[in-house]
Amino acid sequence: MRLLSCVLLLGVSCAAVLAADEFKLEPGYKLLFNGKNLDGWQTKAAKDGKGEKLDGKTEAYGKRYVVKDGELVIDPAVKGDRYIETATPLSGDFTIRFDFKPDDKCNNDLLFMGTKFDINPTAKNLKIKVGEWNKMEIVAKGGNVAYSINGESAGTKKATADKGPFILRAEFGGIAIKNFRMTDGK
């Protein structure tokens, strides 16, 4: 009987830990990345304004970008400076949030509303934990774009465009991204 009680207690404890790690979409947010495929994304638009739609696909650019275990992974073993972007332009005031886990050589970019932000753990002013999940928040409001990592400001930039896609650039090193979401812009 005592063994059965211990087993049940262990099972309940494990379930509680798993439940604590489950992601729940906040009210007023929608997913930009569904964790299953690249629906809503495309390769960076060429000069003609058209990129290759990635709907239903789980990889892009010869597996430079791969959807795996609910994460969007930039694989450093696959070389190439490559971009993917949201298929629908974003505009107005809103917030974007996601979790990211960089490797020690990560230097990949976010390009948005005419701004560029480097996810680079070696940057002195950024408190990025290598090999661990970090939280990114990007707030576009009144023509400015403010970036924060793990609750600390990482910089504010003046937007030079009032609308455009959100672009992920695979430049150097690896990174995994999950729970990618944004407010509806209300």
N, C-alpha and C positions, 0 to 999 in steps of 0.2 A: 504494500500500500504506500509506503514511504517513497519507494522508487517511482511509482506512478505519479505521486504528487510532485516529485522533482522534475519528471519529464514534462508534465503539464505546465509547471511553472516556467521551465525553460522555453517551451513552445510559446507561451504567452509573451515572455520577454522578447523572444526573437521577432514575433509578430509586431510588437510595439516598436522595436527598432526599425523594422522595415517600413511600418506605417509612418514613422517620423521622417524617413528619407523620401517618401512619396511626394512628388511635385503636385501642387494644386494651383491651377490657374486662378489668379486674383480676379475679383469682379471688375469689369470694365476693360479687361485685357483680352487679346486674341493672339493665337499662336502665329509666329512667322515661320517656324520650322516645326513640323508635326512629329519628328522623331522616327518616322517610317520611311520617308522618301523626300525628294526635293521638289514637291509640289509648291508652286508659287515662286520658284526661283528659275533663273536662266543664266546662261553664260553672259559675260559682260557684253552689252550691246556694241556692235560695230558702228562704224560711221553712218551706216544706213539706219541706225536706231533699232536694229533687230538683233537679238541674241537668240541662241538656241534654247528653247523651252526645255526645262528639266523635269516637268511633271511626270510622275510615275517612276522616275529613275532613282537609283540609289548611289550613283557615282557620277562624277564629271571629270573631264580632262585626264582620262586614263588612270582613274582612281587617285588623283591628287586630292579630290574631295570625295569622301565616302561616308555613307550613312551606316552606322554600326551600333547596335545595342542602344538605340534611342539617342545617339549622339551624332553630330556632324563633325567628322574628323578630317583635318588637313594632315595628310601623310607626308612626313619629311623625306621618306625614302623615294618618293616620286618627285622628281625635280620639275621646276618650271614656275615662273611668275605668272599666276593665273588668278582670274577674278570670277566670282559669281555674284549675282545681284537679285534683289527682289524684282519680280516681273511687273509689279505695280509700283509706280512712283509713290513716295510718301510726301506729305505736306502738312503744314499747320503746326500746332503745338501738341506734343505727345511725349510719351516716355517709352523707351525700349529697355528691356531687361533680359539678361541671360547669364548662365553660369559657364565658366570656361576653365579648362585645365591645360596650362602650357607646359611644354618641355623646356629644358634649360637653354635651348637655342632659338626659342620662339621670337620672331619679329615679324608678325603678320599685321596687316592694317585693316582698319574700318574706315570706309569712305562714305560720307553722308552729308548731304546739303552743302557741298563745297568744302567740307572739312575733312581732315585726315587725322586718325588717331592710331598710333603704333601700340600694339600689345607686345611689349618688350620687357621681360622680367629684369633685365640688367639696367633699365633706366633708373636713375637715382631717385627721382621723385615719385616713382610708382611702387606701391607695396604689394607686389604680385607674388604669390606663393607658387613656386615651381612644383609641378607634379601633384598639386592639390586643386580642389575646386575653389574658384574665386567668383565673386559676384560683380557683374558690370551693370551700371545703370547709365543711360544716356537720355538726357532731357532736352528736347527741342522746344524753346519757348521764346517768343518775341524776337526772332532772328538770331538767337544765340543757341549754341549746342554745348551743354555741360556734361562732362564725363566724370563718373566716379567709380572707384574700384573698392570693393569690400567696405563700402560706406564712407570712404574718404575721397575728397575731391582729387581728380587727376587732371583737371584743366577745363577751361571754357574757351570756346572759339566762336568767332562771328561767322554765321552762315553766309556763304556767298551765293547761294541758290535758295529759292523758296520751295522747291520741290525736286524730287529725284529718287532714284532707287537707293536702297541700303546695300552697300557693296562690301563683300568679304574678299580680301586679297591674300592669297597664299604666296608668301614671299620666302621666308626662311623658317626652319624649324617646324615643330608640330604643335598642334593645339586641338583640343576637343571642345565642342560647344553643345550645350543642351538647354532646355527650358527657355527657348528663344521666343519672346513675346513682346507685344506692344499694346499701348492703350488705343482705344478706338479714335482718339483725337477729339473727344468731346470736350 
